[in-house]
Amino acid sequence: MKKYGVEERIRGKGSHRIFIHPNVPGGNQGPQYPVAPHNEGDEIKMPIIKALLRVLNIDPNDFWD
């Protein structure tokens, strides 16, 4: 996701991971998508990845190539 300018942030211990595509690098404004934690090291499931791509305005065809 870094290739597309997406940053991953964590809100507190055991909280959601937030994927943000900031309008300005390092900024806090822009499309965001929270992902609930389940277990440390779990892979993100396909429906969540598809939603991330849609919300963060990333072309799925470009992402999967």
N, C-alpha and C positions, 0 to 999 in steps of 0.2 A: 504494500500500500504506500510505502514511502516514495516509490517511484512516481506516484500520482500526487504527491504533496500532502498525503493524509498523515496525521499525527495521532498517536495513541496516548491517552492520558488516563490515569487512574484516580478516582475520587475516594481517598481514604482507604483504610485497611478493609479488605474484603468487599469493597464496593464495586459498582459498575465500572467497566472499562469504557471510555468514551473515545470514539473515533471521530475526528474532526478534520474537515478540509477547510482550513482557515483562509479567509479572504487575503490576509497578509501573513507571510510566514511567521510563526510563533504567536500569532494573534489568537483571540478567543471567539471571534465572530466568524460565522460561516456554517455550512451544513454540518450537523452532528448526528451521531447515531450511538446510543448506549447499548452495551452488550452486558447482560447479567452474568456474573461469575457463577460457575457451578463447582468445578474442581480445578485446582491448579494444574495447568498443563493440558486441559481439555482442548480439543480442536473445535474451531468454530464451525457449526453445521452449515450445510449448503443453503437452506432458506435464509439464514442470517447473512451469509455472504452476498446473496442476490439482493437482499434489502439494503445492505451497506452500499453496494454499487449503485443502486437506484437513487438512494437518498444523497449520496456524495457526488452524484453526477459523473460517474465513471462508466465509459462504454464497456459493457460486458464482453463484447467481441475482442476489443483491444486488451482487456484484462486477461482473458483466457488464452490469448495467442502467445 
